[in-house]
Amino acid sequence: MNQTSVEAPAPVAVELLLKAYRLMLTAKAMADTYEENKAVCSKYVHSTSRGHEAIQLATAFHLTEKDFLSVYYRDESILLGLGLTPYELMLQLMAKRDDPFSGGRTYYGHPSLRRPGFPVIPHQSSATGMQAIPATGMAHALAYLESQDLMDSSKGRVVVCSLGDGSVTEGEVAEAFQMAVLKKLPIIYLVQDNDWGISAKGTEMRAMDAYEYAAGFKGMERLRVDGADFIDSYTGMAEAFRIARQERRPVLVHAKCPLLGHHTSGVRREWYRGDNLAEHSLLDPLPKLGTYLLEQGLTADELISIAQEVKEEVQAQYVKALAAPDPDPATFNQHEFAPTLVTDESGDRTPANAEKTTMVDAALHAVDDILKQYPEALFYGQDVGGELGGVFREAALLAQKYGDARVFNTPIQEAYIVGSTAGMSAVGAKPIVEIQFADYIWPGINQLVEELSKSCYLSMGKFPVQALIRVPIGAYGGGGPYHSGSVESTLLNIRGIKVVYPSNAADMKGLMKAAFLDPNPVVMLEHKGLYWSKVPGTEDAKTTEPAADYILPLGKANVVQQASDEQFSQGNSLTVITYGMGVYWAKAASKKLAGSVEIVDLRTLNPLDYETVEASVKRHGKVLVLTEEPLMNSFAESLAGRIGKTCFKYLDAPVFTLGAENLPAVPLNVDLEKMMLPNGEKVFSVLQELLEY
């Protein structure tokens, strides 16, 4: 295993040492101020960097505006070292309007910053390990863009990912480390080890520290530094940055630090630390650096004068921050999504002489068009690269056409597949990824919720995540319990993502293009039973293939079948609101009810074209909401409830619903599967009952 021993450190300029000393004093004065004013400052939970200042400042001083940074919630001194002011940090502490990161939306020490002269700091969650994946995604994007000559590799851009040692036990950190060494990515994992979780000691949480753990990842350079000693930290980080910048490979730096403050203001040190706090106080990096400066010829009076000056500056900035305006409550719902430019259907949906194509080929061709047109686009997931091109052949030959850097296989790492897109997007790559089956998406849900869905809102629009996540979904005859599930209701409970569900080839191609161009995370659900139109009754899923320029905006439902004027005038009509396979069950059922059934294909579940839904319901007065999911507590039931409320006076019958039986999995035996799922016969029975109501 790679292990670097740093040679005897070169002298560090006294000017830099003084800068570090002043900023350590600043961090201490801030922590003291927060404690002295805890009735105000602990209104919202915060954490400080006390004890960690040396390694954090050493790291900050090596970062440049060309780099990318992922911090954890204790990294206040990194932010000070980069040039952010106590006033700016205090605005976040107090959730003020002018908080430069989130406008009062998120916790202290959770920055998101795009500012000239600073490294890019994308939004991230509370950073207990989850940030390792988006950060590694950033490094992955750097490597990709450099490989395509879309970014100058001579600049030596790197990513720094800061972690607490306790968080390294997270499985998602292992996924990040695996990809970093597999792809030889330019990233530094800075692990700050103060031997505490919240109240759990290191010996309770781990069998080894992060330095020892990283030995299992072949190709990971490892360094140990004294995180309480600024000079040792600075020279150690200099070597780490040299390796990452020049050799373009990953480095882990393990920095042992004392914890001098509370875990957070909500979990106070006196509740659990006992004698341990006194032990850690002996390692305080501030007096250690002060002693060294005295040895270099500075006087005690000079250091005392600096401390007094810093204390007065921090107090003045605290008073200023306290008086700063709070957010306007009316802005609470801004930045849910970044605006998309794709608002109208464009291009040729039915070009002359075009042949019919299947949904799976329409998707393949759409991705091919995207890769051809956008060099910053790449496509990855399990088994999508190489010769196979996906278990459904939905990426067939793309790797051979565009190369392994653009279309490639990942390990079995759903969390990385999903979460890396946040980092990719922040750097400027445009990822298309695939989860092999909807049933496998669950390990990626943490990243989807915490890192992707909240990023635009909590960063005030600075970091929307452009990610297209393809997910084959649904039952297709004998797929069994782990290859047949429907997950749309779970996804629709995640705010900040869009969910698309096409039912035919033309829609697939047009929506795929729009989803790629959307600046927000989009999950595209692709029904396996419709991919090839082999399931009886799904022949209409095969359509004329649109031209390469065809784009279908998200959030536009389609009336795929209208009731006849005759049946409507006789009051013998109804509407079916559905999507995916439901479209074909409704079509099959309607053949026995000639002219009586209108079918609305939602196509996009979020944003939902409720205007079209409402117009259809009001026209006919009777409605069935049809889904493949188990019905109880589903999106379909939610939609039915909304229809019942907004269309109540237009209804001639209760809102009917039909879905799968409320079972935990789709059974393997095809006869059992048939009993569980809707089909044309079941839909016909419900429609007949509804018409007769």
Secondary structure as UniProt FT lines:
FT   HELIX           14..36
FT   HELIX           38..41
FT   TURN            50..51
FT   HELIX           53..60
FT   TURN            61..62
FT   TURN            65..66
FT   STRAND          68..70
FT   TURN            73..74
FT   HELIX           76..82
FT   HELIX           86..93
FT   TURN            94..95
FT   TURN            97..98
FT   TURN            100..102
FT   TURN            108..109
FT   TURN            116..117
FT   STRAND          120..121
FT   TURN            130..131
FT   HELIX           132..147
FT   TURN            148..149
FT   HELIX           153..155
FT   STRAND          159..164
FT   HELIX           165..169
FT   HELIX           171..183
FT   STRAND          187..193
FT   HELIX           202..205
FT   HELIX           210..213
FT   HELIX           214..216
FT   TURN            218..219
FT   STRAND          221..226
FT   TURN            227..228
FT   HELIX           230..242
FT   HELIX           243..247
FT   STRAND          251..256
FT   TURN            265..266
FT   HELIX           269..271
FT   TURN            274..275
FT   HELIX           276..281
FT   TURN            282..283
FT   HELIX           285..295
FT   TURN            296..297
FT   HELIX           300..323
FT   HELIX           329..331
FT   TURN            332..335
FT   TURN            352..353
FT   STRAND          356..357
FT   HELIX           359..373
FT   TURN            375..376
FT   STRAND          377..381
FT   TURN            382..383
FT   TURN            386..388
FT   TURN            391..392
FT   TURN            394..397
FT   HELIX           398..402
FT   TURN            404..406
FT   STRAND          407..409
FT   HELIX           414..427
FT   STRAND          430..434
FT   HELIX           438..440
FT   HELIX           442..447
FT   HELIX           448..453
FT   HELIX           455..458
FT   TURN            459..461
FT   STRAND          467..473
FT   TURN            481..482
FT   HELIX           488..492
FT   TURN            495..496
FT   STRAND          498..500
FT   HELIX           505..517
FT   STRAND          521..527
FT   TURN            528..530
FT   TURN            536..537
FT   HELIX           539..541
FT   STRAND          543..544
FT   TURN            548..549
FT   TURN            554..555
FT   STRAND          558..561
FT   HELIX           565..569
FT   TURN            570..571
FT   STRAND          574..578
FT   TURN            580..581
FT   HELIX           582..590
FT   TURN            591..592
FT   TURN            594..595
FT   STRAND          597..601
FT   STRAND          604..606
FT   TURN            607..608
FT   HELIX           610..620
FT   STRAND          623..630
FT   TURN            632..633
FT   HELIX           635..646
FT   HELIX           648..650
FT   STRAND          656..660
FT   HELIX           670..676
FT   HELIX           680..691
//
